[in-house]
């Protein structure tokens, strides 16, 4: 299976998941800055309002290809809205993103609403559409011993446990 994935996938898709305000978009900006591509930073910053509101600032599944200077890397970062009671991002929506069913740029809504809108969904996602790595982002200033990101962490643990039981977890070699 590993050779099939690497031969049929032009990019490694990495999805950033975490609770609202954890710094997922900031992490994308950090990667882009570290790799010295100012155009990437401008495209992300222009899509974010100047003042933060309660809940998640990111409302779409945002894909950002990474560059090293002018060289396109075979890695794409997917920024997501935060997991929160105030947003539409819960387990079912995360599973749809991980499975590659939601097209980049789609505004994230409750799964039932998104399923009614064919323009933002893929019926048969390919391995190239699916996420190959998940990064769970935690706010750097959080005291995990006092305030763990319980909602997001529990959702991710549930998805991992379910996928492991179904044999869907795999590794690149």
Secondary structure, 3 states (H helix, E strand, C coil): CHHHHHHHCCCEEEEEEEECCCCHHHHHHHHHHHCCCHHHHHHHHCCCCCCCCCCCCCCECEEEEEEECCEEEEEEEEECCCECCCCCCCHHHHHHHHCCCECCCCECCCHHHHCCCHHHECCCCCCCCCCCEEEEECCCCCCCCCCCCHHHHHHHHHHHHHHHHCCCCCCCC
